[in-house]
Amino acid sequence: MAVAHGETEPLLANSIREVPAPRDSSSKKLLVIVVCSVLIVAVDFGFFMGTAPQTAIFEEIICRNYGLQPRTSSATRGGVDPCKSELVQGELALVLGYKDTFDVLPGILLSLPFGVLSDHWGRKPVLCLSCLGLLLSETWVRAVCYFADYLPLRTVWLSGLWRMIGGGEQVAVSMCFVMIADVFSEEERSVALFRLQSSALVAEVLATPLSASLMTLGPAFPFVLGWVIELAGFLPVFLLPETLEDAKATRLSQQKANSNTTDSETDIEPTDPLDKAVLPELLRQIREFIESTQFIWRDWNICLLILTMFVGVMSRQSTNMLLQYSSKKFNWSIARASLLISLRGIFQIVNFLILMPVLTFLAARYYNLHGKDRDYRLSQGSGILSIIGFAVVGLAPVPVLLICGLVFLSLGSAFMISTRSLATSLVVPDHVGTLYSAIGISQSIGTFIAGPLFAYLFKLGMHLGNAWMGMPFLQGSLFYVVATVAVWRVRMGRSTREEEEEEQLVSE
């Protein structure tokens, strides 16, 4: 990684004499947010394009394996669909649940090491590796479905092995968030993150009905098309600029403003790992890894915020379960049930593009809430709305109430963005990569727990009766109760406005 060393040495050698101001580069901000948006849109478009067809294909394969006629057979039209039986749906829930679990294992094991590497080597190389692993993982799932006569369906669980390359989706998304945090200021960050998340929701809104319409041609076509779209979305990543230097420059400028440090106090002597022997370099890397993560474990507020982030994957994790739940409970086709995802996406877009900016403006204008103080209050309110949303979805006896629950869930979807922005405000800029990777691990643990837990709760609900089928969503509501209480326990220090006023006095 000689390139990273060559780029950092001049910057660090002149850290105080001449600090670059990359945050003033509007073109760089635009390029970063556009490319990251394209990447996340492509990944999400492929995900939502393939979710309903994948569920339908898995269901059909399981149905055939049990010797039953698939629902497309003319013999089942107008009667009871054998593929909706408790036996088939129970196996489908397990296949989907454990697939999600094994897919996030690489994120749990590797998010933090890749985050530390991104703080040393750069964000772009780590992001490229993550994209490669994701593409190979999705290729494996489609290969298993194509060769279903020769490979057991449960071998889709091995797709997680490919995500060892780059750490999987958790690392890729974390790197996009890190790059946004690198080039945008604290005051701009939450709005930028809301815009980034909104671009992903556009994919959710458009991909789901498109997938449903294409499924009339058979589930295989939209399933493969989703893979092609993901591949196309990975290509612009090579256009991204490296943003690690922006984070380092910001930290140095903050040190100068807050401490009035001298050149000798802030100069950092970079070391080139290629100049060291293998064993000493390995020991040095382990020591640096431990030192790079100490800021997480020493701050109780950071620990609380990271631990609360695992519930955020409940919304994403519930996508497959929402399809299966509504299809089974209301006797809908998978294509029809998938339209609920699109409807949820529309509500979330309205939330992120209209409601959240309006609330942000009102909080600053009338309540003098800025930066981390504003994010703190938004996290509390969003958590409460998510609790209500999951409970209503889990208890809904009719589709109308289910949609009402989705509205509450959509309004509460800002929880992850505001909590992430709040955590970012509590650490120094060049530790953001490590922080976001720790958040990725927390979210991976959430998926690791939610996958099999939701599957077994769904099986138990089917066994107990139709009224209990929403048990996974009731459990999600309980998870959000814990997370919201944890956010309430975060102790805020001085307000952002007070810190800004002190910085102005010091600079004067």
HELIX and SHEET records of a PDB file:
HELIX    1   1 ALA A    2  ALA A   13  1                                  12    
HELIX    2   2 PRO A   22  ASP A   24  5                                   3    
HELIX    3   3 SER A   26  ASN A   65  1                                  40    
HELIX    4   4 SER A   74  THR A   76  5                                   3    
HELIX    5   5 PRO A   82  LYS A   84  5                                   3    
HELIX    6   6 GLU A   86  HIS A  120  1                                  35    
HELIX    7   7 ARG A  123  TYR A  146  1                                  24    
HELIX    8   8 LEU A  153  LEU A  158  5                                   6    
HELIX    9   9 SER A  159  TRP A  162  1                                   4    
HELIX   10  10 GLU A  169  VAL A  183  1                                  15    
HELIX   11  11 GLU A  186  LEU A  214  1                                  29    
HELIX   12  12 MET A  215  LEU A  217  5                                   3    
HELIX   13  13 ALA A  220  PHE A  234  1                                  15    
HELIX   14  14 LEU A  235  LEU A  239  5                                   5    
HELIX   15  15 LEU A  244  SER A  259  1                                  16    
HELIX   16  16 ASP A  263  THR A  266  1                                   4    
HELIX   17  17 PRO A  273  ASP A  275  5                                   3    
HELIX   18  18 VAL A  278  TRP A  297  1                                  20    
HELIX   19  19 TRP A  300  THR A  308  1                                   9    
HELIX   20  20 MET A  309  GLY A  312  5                                   4    
HELIX   21  21 VAL A  313  LYS A  329  1                                  17    
HELIX   22  22 ILE A  334  ALA A  337  1                                   4    
HELIX   23  23 LEU A  339  VAL A  350  1                                  12    
HELIX   24  24 ASN A  351  LEU A  355  3                                   5    
HELIX   25  25 MET A  356  TYR A  366  1                                  11    
HELIX   26  26 GLY A  371  LEU A  395  1                                  25    
HELIX   27  27 PRO A  399  LEU A  411  1                                  13    
HELIX   28  28 ALA A  414  SER A  425  1                                  12    
HELIX   29  29 PRO A  429  HIS A  431  5                                   3    
HELIX   30  30 VAL A  432  LEU A  464  1                                  33    
HELIX   31  31 ASN A  466  TRP A  468  5                                   3    
HELIX   32  32 MET A  471  TRP A  488  1                                  18    
HELIX   33  33 THR A  496  SER A  507  1                                  12    
END                                                                             
